[in-house]
Amino acid sequence: MAKAVLAKIGVTEVKEHVISGLFASRILRERRDPKLRTVFKYLRDLERHLHKSRYPLPDPDDKMITPMERSGKRDADDAIAKTEFILTTLQKLLDEP
């Protein structure tokens, strides 16, 4: 959704997954909306977990730990709430003329 907002303002060649910095420099600079600041904060929070949520990692005993084993229900609920806020807020921005 954040990439769609960037595309709406003409930033179309984004190949990275981590885009909070680009979002800040291109969106927040032009709009001083507190909800968009929250979107930026949530994007950064979610990006910190990007690789941990996608790939298994070895523990100290070299046993592979899946992403589900690394995160608890509270982590998942938090990520879902942040994602829903991002989606809802950015959808409103996309719906603007």
PyMOL commands that set and color helices and strands:
alter all, ss='L'
color gray80, all
select helices_A, chain A and resi 2-8+20-28+34-47+50-54+67-70+73-95
alter helices_A, ss='H'
color red, helices_A
select strands_A, chain A and resi 57-58+64-65
alter strands_A, ss='S'
color yellow, strands_A
deselect
rebuild
show_as cartoon
